[in-house]
C-alpha cells in the first residue's frame, strides 16, 4: 500500500478498519463456500446411470462404495436410498428426505453470514459518515478564526470515504451471496431429481427385474 493510498485510507477513521475486517471475512467465506459447492457439483445423470448399471448387475456393495467415494450431497442422497432399497415406498422416501434435510443446511452454511455482512457494511459506512459530519461541525464550532476549509475537509473526507467503502463492500458481497444461493438451488434441484429417479427405479424397474429373474424359466432383463 503506497503512502498516498494509506493516507486516503487513514482519513476514513476507525470505521474503515471495521469495514476492512468485514470485507476480508466476506472474501474468506465466499472462497470457502464456492470451493465447497464446486466440489459437490457432479454430473448427476451420469452418476445415476452408473448406479443403475451396477444395480442391474447385482453389485449393490459396489454402488454403495461408489457413493462413498463421490463427494457431494447427490451421492449422499443416493447412498441413503440404496441402504433402504428393501424398504417400502414410505420408508425409502423417509430415508431420502432425511438425507436431504441433513445435506441442505450444510450447503447453505455461512451464506446467511454474507447476507448479514452485506447489510451491515452500508450501516457502518453511514456510521462513519455521521461521525465525520459530527467532527466537521465540531471543528466549525470550535475553530473560530482557524476553521478554514482545509481544516474542515478532514471531517468531510472521513464522512465520504466511509460511505463509499461501505457501499464498495456491500455491493460485491450481495452479488456473491446471490451467486452462492444460485449454486445451492442448482444442487437442491439435482438432489430432488436424483431422489425421485432413484426411488422410481428401485420401486419399479429394479424390484420387478429381480422378481422376474428369480422366476423359473424367466430371463432377467
Rosetta constraint file for C-alpha pairs under 8 A:
AtomPair CA 1 CA 5 HARMONIC 6.30 0.50
AtomPair CA 1 CA 6 HARMONIC 6.24 0.50
AtomPair CA 2 CA 6 HARMONIC 6.08 0.50
AtomPair CA 3 CA 7 HARMONIC 5.98 0.50
AtomPair CA 4 CA 8 HARMONIC 6.41 0.50
AtomPair CA 5 CA 9 HARMONIC 6.13 0.50
AtomPair CA 6 CA 10 HARMONIC 5.96 0.50
AtomPair CA 7 CA 11 HARMONIC 6.31 0.50
AtomPair CA 8 CA 12 HARMONIC 7.10 0.50
AtomPair CA 9 CA 13 HARMONIC 7.81 0.50
AtomPair CA 9 CA 16 HARMONIC 7.17 0.50
AtomPair CA 9 CA 161 HARMONIC 7.91 0.50
AtomPair CA 10 CA 16 HARMONIC 7.78 0.50
AtomPair CA 11 CA 154 HARMONIC 6.92 0.50
AtomPair CA 11 CA 157 HARMONIC 6.42 0.50
AtomPair CA 11 CA 158 HARMONIC 5.40 0.50
AtomPair CA 11 CA 161 HARMONIC 7.60 0.50
AtomPair CA 12 CA 16 HARMONIC 5.51 0.50
AtomPair CA 12 CA 128 HARMONIC 7.52 0.50
AtomPair CA 12 CA 157 HARMONIC 6.85 0.50
AtomPair CA 12 CA 158 HARMONIC 4.19 0.50
AtomPair CA 12 CA 159 HARMONIC 7.16 0.50
AtomPair CA 12 CA 161 HARMONIC 5.45 0.50
AtomPair CA 12 CA 162 HARMONIC 5.61 0.50
AtomPair CA 13 CA 17 HARMONIC 7.77 0.50
AtomPair CA 13 CA 128 HARMONIC 7.61 0.50
AtomPair CA 13 CA 158 HARMONIC 6.20 0.50
AtomPair CA 14 CA 18 HARMONIC 7.05 0.50
AtomPair CA 15 CA 19 HARMONIC 6.36 0.50
AtomPair CA 15 CA 124 HARMONIC 6.84 0.50
AtomPair CA 15 CA 125 HARMONIC 7.45 0.50
AtomPair CA 15 CA 127 HARMONIC 7.77 0.50
AtomPair CA 15 CA 128 HARMONIC 5.75 0.50
AtomPair CA 15 CA 162 HARMONIC 6.92 0.50
AtomPair CA 16 CA 20 HARMONIC 6.19 0.50
AtomPair CA 16 CA 128 HARMONIC 7.90 0.50
AtomPair CA 16 CA 162 HARMONIC 6.18 0.50
AtomPair CA 16 CA 165 HARMONIC 7.43 0.50
AtomPair CA 17 CA 21 HARMONIC 6.30 0.50
AtomPair CA 18 CA 22 HARMONIC 6.29 0.50
AtomPair CA 18 CA 124 HARMONIC 7.95 0.50
AtomPair CA 19 CA 23 HARMONIC 6.08 0.50
AtomPair CA 19 CA 121 HARMONIC 6.51 0.50
AtomPair CA 19 CA 124 HARMONIC 7.18 0.50
AtomPair CA 19 CA 125 HARMONIC 7.87 0.50
AtomPair CA 19 CA 165 HARMONIC 7.16 0.50
AtomPair CA 19 CA 166 HARMONIC 6.68 0.50
AtomPair CA 19 CA 169 HARMONIC 7.67 0.50
AtomPair CA 20 CA 24 HARMONIC 6.18 0.50
AtomPair CA 21 CA 25 HARMONIC 6.12 0.50
AtomPair CA 22 CA 26 HARMONIC 6.11 0.50
AtomPair CA 22 CA 117 HARMONIC 6.61 0.50
AtomPair CA 22 CA 121 HARMONIC 7.32 0.50
AtomPair CA 23 CA 27 HARMONIC 6.22 0.50
AtomPair CA 23 CA 169 HARMONIC 6.00 0.50
AtomPair CA 24 CA 28 HARMONIC 6.24 0.50
AtomPair CA 25 CA 29 HARMONIC 6.19 0.50
AtomPair CA 26 CA 30 HARMONIC 6.04 0.50
AtomPair CA 26 CA 114 HARMONIC 6.06 0.50
AtomPair CA 26 CA 117 HARMONIC 7.04 0.50
AtomPair CA 26 CA 173 HARMONIC 6.80 0.50
AtomPair CA 27 CA 31 HARMONIC 6.22 0.50
AtomPair CA 28 CA 32 HARMONIC 6.18 0.50
AtomPair CA 29 CA 33 HARMONIC 6.01 0.50
AtomPair CA 29 CA 110 HARMONIC 7.05 0.50
AtomPair CA 29 CA 111 HARMONIC 7.99 0.50
AtomPair CA 29 CA 114 HARMONIC 7.50 0.50
AtomPair CA 30 CA 34 HARMONIC 5.88 0.50
AtomPair CA 30 CA 114 HARMONIC 7.86 0.50
AtomPair CA 30 CA 176 HARMONIC 6.82 0.50
AtomPair CA 30 CA 177 HARMONIC 7.98 0.50
AtomPair CA 30 CA 180 HARMONIC 8.00 0.50
AtomPair CA 31 CA 35 HARMONIC 6.17 0.50
AtomPair CA 32 CA 36 HARMONIC 6.13 0.50
AtomPair CA 33 CA 37 HARMONIC 6.04 0.50
AtomPair CA 33 CA 110 HARMONIC 7.79 0.50
AtomPair CA 33 CA 111 HARMONIC 7.81 0.50
AtomPair CA 33 CA 180 HARMONIC 7.43 0.50
AtomPair CA 34 CA 38 HARMONIC 6.00 0.50
AtomPair CA 34 CA 180 HARMONIC 6.83 0.50
AtomPair CA 35 CA 39 HARMONIC 6.18 0.50
AtomPair CA 36 CA 40 HARMONIC 6.42 0.50
AtomPair CA 37 CA 41 HARMONIC 6.30 0.50
AtomPair CA 37 CA 107 HARMONIC 7.07 0.50
AtomPair CA 37 CA 183 HARMONIC 6.98 0.50
AtomPair CA 37 CA 184 HARMONIC 7.42 0.50
AtomPair CA 39 CA 71 HARMONIC 6.72 0.50
AtomPair CA 39 CA 72 HARMONIC 6.64 0.50
AtomPair CA 40 CA 71 HARMONIC 5.71 0.50
AtomPair CA 40 CA 72 HARMONIC 3.66 0.50
AtomPair CA 40 CA 73 HARMONIC 6.40 0.50
AtomPair CA 40 CA 74 HARMONIC 7.83 0.50
AtomPair CA 40 CA 187 HARMONIC 7.95 0.50
AtomPair CA 41 CA 72 HARMONIC 6.49 0.50
AtomPair CA 41 CA 187 HARMONIC 6.82 0.50
AtomPair CA 42 CA 47 HARMONIC 7.70 0.50
AtomPair CA 42 CA 72 HARMONIC 7.40 0.50
AtomPair CA 42 CA 74 HARMONIC 7.87 0.50
AtomPair CA 43 CA 47 HARMONIC 6.14 0.50
AtomPair CA 44 CA 48 HARMONIC 6.01 0.50
AtomPair CA 44 CA 74 HARMONIC 7.24 0.50
AtomPair CA 44 CA 190 HARMONIC 6.71 0.50
AtomPair CA 44 CA 194 HARMONIC 7.02 0.50
AtomPair CA 45 CA 49 HARMONIC 6.11 0.50
AtomPair CA 45 CA 194 HARMONIC 7.94 0.50
AtomPair CA 46 CA 50 HARMONIC 6.19 0.50
AtomPair CA 47 CA 51 HARMONIC 6.38 0.50
AtomPair CA 48 CA 52 HARMONIC 6.19 0.50
AtomPair CA 48 CA 194 HARMONIC 7.18 0.50
AtomPair CA 48 CA 198 HARMONIC 7.63 0.50
AtomPair CA 49 CA 53 HARMONIC 6.21 0.50
AtomPair CA 50 CA 54 HARMONIC 6.38 0.50
AtomPair CA 51 CA 55 HARMONIC 6.25 0.50
AtomPair CA 51 CA 63 HARMONIC 5.63 0.50
AtomPair CA 52 CA 56 HARMONIC 6.09 0.50
AtomPair CA 53 CA 57 HARMONIC 6.49 0.50
AtomPair CA 54 CA 58 HARMONIC 6.37 0.50
AtomPair CA 54 CA 59 HARMONIC 5.13 0.50
AtomPair CA 54 CA 60 HARMONIC 6.75 0.50
AtomPair CA 54 CA 62 HARMONIC 7.08 0.50
AtomPair CA 54 CA 63 HARMONIC 6.03 0.50
AtomPair CA 55 CA 59 HARMONIC 5.42 0.50
AtomPair CA 55 CA 60 HARMONIC 5.70 0.50
AtomPair CA 55 CA 63 HARMONIC 7.08 0.50
AtomPair CA 55 CA 206 HARMONIC 7.51 0.50
AtomPair CA 56 CA 206 HARMONIC 7.13 0.50
AtomPair CA 59 CA 63 HARMONIC 6.38 0.50
AtomPair CA 60 CA 64 HARMONIC 6.29 0.50
AtomPair CA 60 CA 82 HARMONIC 7.74 0.50
AtomPair CA 61 CA 65 HARMONIC 6.13 0.50
AtomPair CA 62 CA 66 HARMONIC 6.11 0.50
AtomPair CA 63 CA 67 HARMONIC 6.36 0.50
AtomPair CA 64 CA 68 HARMONIC 6.33 0.50
AtomPair CA 64 CA 79 HARMONIC 5.93 0.50
AtomPair CA 64 CA 82 HARMONIC 7.08 0.50
AtomPair CA 64 CA 83 HARMONIC 7.92 0.50
AtomPair CA 65 CA 69 HARMONIC 6.22 0.50
AtomPair CA 66 CA 70 HARMONIC 6.14 0.50
AtomPair CA 67 CA 71 HARMONIC 7.81 0.50
AtomPair CA 67 CA 75 HARMONIC 4.94 0.50
AtomPair CA 67 CA 76 HARMONIC 6.57 0.50
AtomPair CA 67 CA 78 HARMONIC 6.96 0.50
AtomPair CA 67 CA 79 HARMONIC 5.69 0.50
AtomPair CA 68 CA 75 HARMONIC 7.25 0.50
AtomPair CA 68 CA 76 HARMONIC 7.45 0.50
AtomPair CA 68 CA 79 HARMONIC 7.50 0.50
AtomPair CA 70 CA 75 HARMONIC 6.06 0.50
AtomPair CA 71 CA 75 HARMONIC 6.56 0.50
AtomPair CA 71 CA 76 HARMONIC 7.93 0.50
AtomPair CA 72 CA 76 HARMONIC 6.72 0.50
AtomPair CA 73 CA 77 HARMONIC 6.11 0.50
AtomPair CA 73 CA 100 HARMONIC 7.68 0.50
AtomPair CA 73 CA 103 HARMONIC 5.77 0.50
AtomPair CA 73 CA 104 HARMONIC 7.87 0.50
AtomPair CA 73 CA 187 HARMONIC 7.76 0.50
AtomPair CA 73 CA 191 HARMONIC 7.11 0.50
AtomPair CA 74 CA 78 HARMONIC 6.30 0.50
AtomPair CA 74 CA 187 HARMONIC 7.77 0.50
AtomPair CA 74 CA 190 HARMONIC 7.00 0.50
AtomPair CA 74 CA 191 HARMONIC 5.27 0.50
AtomPair CA 74 CA 194 HARMONIC 7.12 0.50
AtomPair CA 75 CA 79 HARMONIC 6.07 0.50
AtomPair CA 76 CA 80 HARMONIC 6.29 0.50
AtomPair CA 76 CA 99 HARMONIC 7.02 0.50
AtomPair CA 76 CA 103 HARMONIC 7.95 0.50
AtomPair CA 77 CA 81 HARMONIC 6.41 0.50
AtomPair CA 77 CA 96 HARMONIC 5.93 0.50
AtomPair CA 77 CA 99 HARMONIC 5.66 0.50
AtomPair CA 77 CA 100 HARMONIC 6.44 0.50
AtomPair CA 77 CA 191 HARMONIC 7.00 0.50
AtomPair CA 77 CA 195 HARMONIC 6.75 0.50
AtomPair CA 78 CA 82 HARMONIC 6.14 0.50
AtomPair CA 78 CA 96 HARMONIC 7.69 0.50
AtomPair CA 78 CA 194 HARMONIC 7.46 0.50
AtomPair CA 78 CA 195 HARMONIC 6.85 0.50
AtomPair CA 78 CA 198 HARMONIC 7.12 0.50
AtomPair CA 79 CA 83 HARMONIC 6.18 0.50
AtomPair CA 80 CA 84 HARMONIC 6.61 0.50
AtomPair CA 80 CA 95 HARMONIC 6.09 0.50
AtomPair CA 80 CA 96 HARMONIC 5.84 0.50
AtomPair CA 80 CA 99 HARMONIC 6.45 0.50
AtomPair CA 81 CA 85 HARMONIC 6.00 0.50
AtomPair CA 81 CA 92 HARMONIC 6.14 0.50
AtomPair CA 81 CA 93 HARMONIC 7.88 0.50
AtomPair CA 81 CA 95 HARMONIC 6.47 0.50
AtomPair CA 81 CA 96 HARMONIC 5.59 0.50
AtomPair CA 81 CA 195 HARMONIC 7.71 0.50
AtomPair CA 81 CA 198 HARMONIC 7.30 0.50
AtomPair CA 81 CA 199 HARMONIC 7.28 0.50
AtomPair CA 84 CA 91 HARMONIC 7.43 0.50
AtomPair CA 84 CA 92 HARMONIC 5.62 0.50
AtomPair CA 84 CA 95 HARMONIC 7.11 0.50
AtomPair CA 85 CA 92 HARMONIC 6.79 0.50
AtomPair CA 85 CA 202 HARMONIC 6.54 0.50
AtomPair CA 87 CA 91 HARMONIC 5.60 0.50
AtomPair CA 87 CA 92 HARMONIC 5.76 0.50
AtomPair CA 88 CA 92 HARMONIC 6.15 0.50
AtomPair CA 89 CA 93 HARMONIC 5.96 0.50
AtomPair CA 89 CA 199 HARMONIC 7.77 0.50
AtomPair CA 89 CA 203 HARMONIC 7.05 0.50
AtomPair CA 90 CA 94 HARMONIC 6.11 0.50
AtomPair CA 91 CA 95 HARMONIC 6.32 0.50
AtomPair CA 92 CA 96 HARMONIC 6.27 0.50
AtomPair CA 92 CA 199 HARMONIC 7.42 0.50
AtomPair CA 93 CA 97 HARMONIC 6.06 0.50
AtomPair CA 93 CA 199 HARMONIC 7.50 0.50
AtomPair CA 94 CA 98 HARMONIC 5.98 0.50
AtomPair CA 95 CA 99 HARMONIC 6.25 0.50
AtomPair CA 96 CA 100 HARMONIC 6.28 0.50
AtomPair CA 96 CA 195 HARMONIC 6.68 0.50
AtomPair CA 97 CA 101 HARMONIC 6.14 0.50
AtomPair CA 98 CA 102 HARMONIC 6.35 0.50
AtomPair CA 99 CA 103 HARMONIC 6.24 0.50
AtomPair CA 100 CA 104 HARMONIC 5.98 0.50
AtomPair CA 100 CA 191 HARMONIC 7.47 0.50
AtomPair CA 101 CA 105 HARMONIC 7.03 0.50
AtomPair CA 102 CA 106 HARMONIC 7.13 0.50
AtomPair CA 103 CA 107 HARMONIC 6.49 0.50
AtomPair CA 104 CA 108 HARMONIC 6.33 0.50
AtomPair CA 104 CA 188 HARMONIC 7.20 0.50
AtomPair CA 105 CA 109 HARMONIC 5.97 0.50
AtomPair CA 107 CA 184 HARMONIC 6.25 0.50
AtomPair CA 108 CA 112 HARMONIC 7.54 0.50
AtomPair CA 108 CA 181 HARMONIC 7.67 0.50
AtomPair CA 108 CA 184 HARMONIC 6.85 0.50
AtomPair CA 110 CA 114 HARMONIC 6.78 0.50
AtomPair CA 111 CA 115 HARMONIC 6.69 0.50
AtomPair CA 111 CA 177 HARMONIC 6.31 0.50
AtomPair CA 111 CA 180 HARMONIC 7.23 0.50
AtomPair CA 111 CA 181 HARMONIC 7.46 0.50
AtomPair CA 112 CA 116 HARMONIC 6.31 0.50
AtomPair CA 113 CA 117 HARMONIC 6.22 0.50
AtomPair CA 114 CA 118 HARMONIC 6.14 0.50
AtomPair CA 114 CA 173 HARMONIC 6.42 0.50
AtomPair CA 114 CA 174 HARMONIC 7.49 0.50
AtomPair CA 114 CA 176 HARMONIC 7.90 0.50
AtomPair CA 114 CA 177 HARMONIC 6.04 0.50
AtomPair CA 115 CA 119 HARMONIC 6.34 0.50
AtomPair CA 115 CA 173 HARMONIC 7.47 0.50
AtomPair CA 115 CA 174 HARMONIC 6.69 0.50
AtomPair CA 115 CA 177 HARMONIC 6.44 0.50
AtomPair CA 116 CA 120 HARMONIC 6.05 0.50
AtomPair CA 117 CA 121 HARMONIC 5.86 0.50
AtomPair CA 117 CA 170 HARMONIC 7.17 0.50
AtomPair CA 117 CA 173 HARMONIC 7.41 0.50
AtomPair CA 118 CA 122 HARMONIC 7.36 0.50
AtomPair CA 118 CA 169 HARMONIC 7.19 0.50
AtomPair CA 118 CA 170 HARMONIC 4.34 0.50
AtomPair CA 118 CA 171 HARMONIC 7.16 0.50
AtomPair CA 118 CA 173 HARMONIC 5.56 0.50
AtomPair CA 118 CA 174 HARMONIC 5.73 0.50
AtomPair CA 119 CA 123 HARMONIC 7.01 0.50
AtomPair CA 119 CA 170 HARMONIC 6.88 0.50
AtomPair CA 120 CA 124 HARMONIC 6.20 0.50
AtomPair CA 121 CA 125 HARMONIC 6.23 0.50
AtomPair CA 121 CA 166 HARMONIC 4.78 0.50
AtomPair CA 121 CA 167 HARMONIC 6.99 0.50
AtomPair CA 121 CA 169 HARMONIC 6.50 0.50
AtomPair CA 121 CA 170 HARMONIC 5.68 0.50
AtomPair CA 122 CA 126 HARMONIC 6.08 0.50
AtomPair CA 122 CA 163 HARMONIC 6.94 0.50
AtomPair CA 122 CA 166 HARMONIC 4.47 0.50
AtomPair CA 122 CA 167 HARMONIC 5.55 0.50
AtomPair CA 122 CA 170 HARMONIC 6.42 0.50
AtomPair CA 123 CA 127 HARMONIC 6.14 0.50
AtomPair CA 123 CA 166 HARMONIC 7.37 0.50
AtomPair CA 124 CA 128 HARMONIC 6.18 0.50
AtomPair CA 124 CA 162 HARMONIC 7.65 0.50
AtomPair CA 124 CA 163 HARMONIC 7.94 0.50
AtomPair CA 124 CA 166 HARMONIC 6.47 0.50
AtomPair CA 125 CA 129 HARMONIC 6.16 0.50
AtomPair CA 125 CA 162 HARMONIC 4.63 0.50
AtomPair CA 125 CA 163 HARMONIC 4.15 0.50
AtomPair CA 125 CA 164 HARMONIC 7.09 0.50
AtomPair CA 125 CA 165 HARMONIC 6.58 0.50
AtomPair CA 125 CA 166 HARMONIC 4.47 0.50
AtomPair CA 125 CA 167 HARMONIC 7.35 0.50
AtomPair CA 126 CA 130 HARMONIC 6.22 0.50
AtomPair CA 126 CA 162 HARMONIC 7.25 0.50
AtomPair CA 126 CA 163 HARMONIC 5.73 0.50
AtomPair CA 126 CA 166 HARMONIC 7.75 0.50
AtomPair CA 127 CA 131 HARMONIC 6.18 0.50
AtomPair CA 128 CA 132 HARMONIC 6.02 0.50
AtomPair CA 128 CA 158 HARMONIC 6.86 0.50
AtomPair CA 128 CA 159 HARMONIC 5.69 0.50
AtomPair CA 128 CA 162 HARMONIC 5.25 0.50
AtomPair CA 128 CA 163 HARMONIC 6.81 0.50
AtomPair CA 129 CA 133 HARMONIC 6.20 0.50
AtomPair CA 129 CA 158 HARMONIC 6.73 0.50
AtomPair CA 129 CA 159 HARMONIC 3.61 0.50
AtomPair CA 129 CA 160 HARMONIC 6.29 0.50
AtomPair CA 129 CA 161 HARMONIC 7.95 0.50
AtomPair CA 129 CA 162 HARMONIC 6.13 0.50
AtomPair CA 129 CA 163 HARMONIC 5.94 0.50
AtomPair CA 130 CA 134 HARMONIC 6.07 0.50
AtomPair CA 130 CA 159 HARMONIC 6.58 0.50
AtomPair CA 131 CA 135 HARMONIC 6.11 0.50
AtomPair CA 131 CA 155 HARMONIC 7.97 0.50
AtomPair CA 131 CA 158 HARMONIC 7.90 0.50
AtomPair CA 131 CA 159 HARMONIC 6.89 0.50
AtomPair CA 132 CA 136 HARMONIC 6.16 0.50
AtomPair CA 132 CA 154 HARMONIC 7.95 0.50
AtomPair CA 132 CA 155 HARMONIC 4.45 0.50
AtomPair CA 132 CA 156 HARMONIC 5.85 0.50
AtomPair CA 132 CA 157 HARMONIC 7.38 0.50
AtomPair CA 132 CA 158 HARMONIC 5.03 0.50
AtomPair CA 132 CA 159 HARMONIC 4.31 0.50
AtomPair CA 133 CA 137 HARMONIC 6.23 0.50
AtomPair CA 133 CA 155 HARMONIC 5.99 0.50
AtomPair CA 133 CA 156 HARMONIC 6.33 0.50
AtomPair CA 133 CA 159 HARMONIC 6.17 0.50
AtomPair CA 134 CA 138 HARMONIC 6.04 0.50
AtomPair CA 134 CA 155 HARMONIC 7.65 0.50
AtomPair CA 135 CA 139 HARMONIC 6.17 0.50
AtomPair CA 135 CA 155 HARMONIC 5.27 0.50
AtomPair CA 136 CA 140 HARMONIC 6.16 0.50
AtomPair CA 136 CA 152 HARMONIC 5.50 0.50
AtomPair CA 136 CA 153 HARMONIC 7.55 0.50
AtomPair CA 136 CA 154 HARMONIC 7.39 0.50
AtomPair CA 136 CA 155 HARMONIC 4.59 0.50
AtomPair CA 136 CA 156 HARMONIC 6.41 0.50
AtomPair CA 137 CA 141 HARMONIC 6.05 0.50
AtomPair CA 138 CA 142 HARMONIC 6.07 0.50
AtomPair CA 139 CA 143 HARMONIC 5.21 0.50
AtomPair CA 139 CA 147 HARMONIC 6.55 0.50
AtomPair CA 139 CA 151 HARMONIC 7.61 0.50
AtomPair CA 139 CA 152 HARMONIC 6.51 0.50
AtomPair CA 140 CA 144 HARMONIC 7.16 0.50
AtomPair CA 140 CA 147 HARMONIC 5.51 0.50
AtomPair CA 140 CA 152 HARMONIC 6.89 0.50
AtomPair CA 142 CA 147 HARMONIC 7.75 0.50
AtomPair CA 143 CA 147 HARMONIC 4.41 0.50
AtomPair CA 146 CA 151 HARMONIC 7.90 0.50
AtomPair CA 147 CA 151 HARMONIC 6.12 0.50
AtomPair CA 147 CA 152 HARMONIC 6.60 0.50
AtomPair CA 148 CA 152 HARMONIC 6.38 0.50
AtomPair CA 149 CA 153 HARMONIC 5.89 0.50
AtomPair CA 150 CA 154 HARMONIC 7.29 0.50
AtomPair CA 152 CA 156 HARMONIC 6.79 0.50
AtomPair CA 153 CA 157 HARMONIC 5.92 0.50
AtomPair CA 154 CA 158 HARMONIC 6.31 0.50
AtomPair CA 155 CA 159 HARMONIC 6.27 0.50
AtomPair CA 156 CA 160 HARMONIC 6.23 0.50
AtomPair CA 157 CA 161 HARMONIC 5.87 0.50
AtomPair CA 158 CA 162 HARMONIC 6.13 0.50
AtomPair CA 159 CA 163 HARMONIC 6.39 0.50
AtomPair CA 160 CA 164 HARMONIC 6.16 0.50
AtomPair CA 161 CA 165 HARMONIC 6.01 0.50
AtomPair CA 162 CA 166 HARMONIC 6.03 0.50
AtomPair CA 163 CA 167 HARMONIC 6.43 0.50
AtomPair CA 164 CA 168 HARMONIC 5.98 0.50
AtomPair CA 165 CA 169 HARMONIC 6.23 0.50
AtomPair CA 166 CA 170 HARMONIC 6.11 0.50
AtomPair CA 167 CA 171 HARMONIC 5.97 0.50
AtomPair CA 168 CA 172 HARMONIC 7.14 0.50
AtomPair CA 169 CA 173 HARMONIC 6.28 0.50
AtomPair CA 170 CA 174 HARMONIC 6.04 0.50
AtomPair CA 171 CA 175 HARMONIC 6.47 0.50
AtomPair CA 172 CA 176 HARMONIC 6.03 0.50
AtomPair CA 173 CA 177 HARMONIC 6.09 0.50
AtomPair CA 174 CA 178 HARMONIC 6.33 0.50
AtomPair CA 175 CA 179 HARMONIC 6.15 0.50
AtomPair CA 176 CA 180 HARMONIC 6.21 0.50
AtomPair CA 177 CA 181 HARMONIC 6.03 0.50
AtomPair CA 178 CA 182 HARMONIC 6.12 0.50
AtomPair CA 179 CA 183 HARMONIC 6.48 0.50
AtomPair CA 180 CA 184 HARMONIC 6.26 0.50
AtomPair CA 181 CA 185 HARMONIC 6.20 0.50
AtomPair CA 182 CA 186 HARMONIC 6.21 0.50
AtomPair CA 183 CA 187 HARMONIC 6.28 0.50
AtomPair CA 184 CA 188 HARMONIC 6.08 0.50
AtomPair CA 185 CA 189 HARMONIC 6.10 0.50
AtomPair CA 186 CA 190 HARMONIC 6.30 0.50
AtomPair CA 187 CA 191 HARMONIC 6.14 0.50
AtomPair CA 188 CA 192 HARMONIC 6.19 0.50
AtomPair CA 189 CA 193 HARMONIC 6.20 0.50
AtomPair CA 190 CA 194 HARMONIC 5.98 0.50
AtomPair CA 191 CA 195 HARMONIC 5.91 0.50
AtomPair CA 192 CA 196 HARMONIC 6.26 0.50
AtomPair CA 193 CA 197 HARMONIC 6.12 0.50
AtomPair CA 194 CA 198 HARMONIC 5.88 0.50
AtomPair CA 195 CA 199 HARMONIC 6.18 0.50
AtomPair CA 196 CA 200 HARMONIC 6.11 0.50
AtomPair CA 197 CA 201 HARMONIC 6.11 0.50
AtomPair CA 198 CA 202 HARMONIC 6.07 0.50
AtomPair CA 199 CA 203 HARMONIC 5.87 0.50
AtomPair CA 200 CA 204 HARMONIC 5.87 0.50
AtomPair CA 200 CA 205 HARMONIC 7.53 0.50
AtomPair CA 201 CA 205 HARMONIC 5.10 0.50
AtomPair CA 201 CA 206 HARMONIC 5.85 0.50
AtomPair CA 202 CA 206 HARMONIC 4.89 0.50
AtomPair CA 202 CA 207 HARMONIC 6.16 0.50
AtomPair CA 203 CA 207 HARMONIC 5.96 0.50
AtomPair CA 203 CA 208 HARMONIC 7.94 0.50
AtomPair CA 204 CA 208 HARMONIC 5.89 0.50
AtomPair CA 205 CA 209 HARMONIC 5.80 0.50
AtomPair CA 206 CA 210 HARMONIC 6.14 0.50
AtomPair CA 207 CA 211 HARMONIC 6.10 0.50
AtomPair CA 208 CA 212 HARMONIC 6.06 0.50
AtomPair CA 209 CA 213 HARMONIC 6.14 0.50
AtomPair CA 209 CA 220 HARMONIC 6.35 0.50
AtomPair CA 209 CA 221 HARMONIC 6.01 0.50
AtomPair CA 210 CA 214 HARMONIC 6.29 0.50
AtomPair CA 210 CA 220 HARMONIC 7.41 0.50
AtomPair CA 211 CA 215 HARMONIC 6.59 0.50
AtomPair CA 212 CA 218 HARMONIC 6.16 0.50
AtomPair CA 212 CA 219 HARMONIC 7.14 0.50
AtomPair CA 212 CA 220 HARMONIC 5.99 0.50
AtomPair CA 212 CA 221 HARMONIC 7.79 0.50
AtomPair CA 213 CA 218 HARMONIC 6.05 0.50
AtomPair CA 213 CA 219 HARMONIC 5.94 0.50
AtomPair CA 213 CA 220 HARMONIC 4.34 0.50
AtomPair CA 213 CA 221 HARMONIC 7.47 0.50
AtomPair CA 214 CA 218 HARMONIC 7.54 0.50
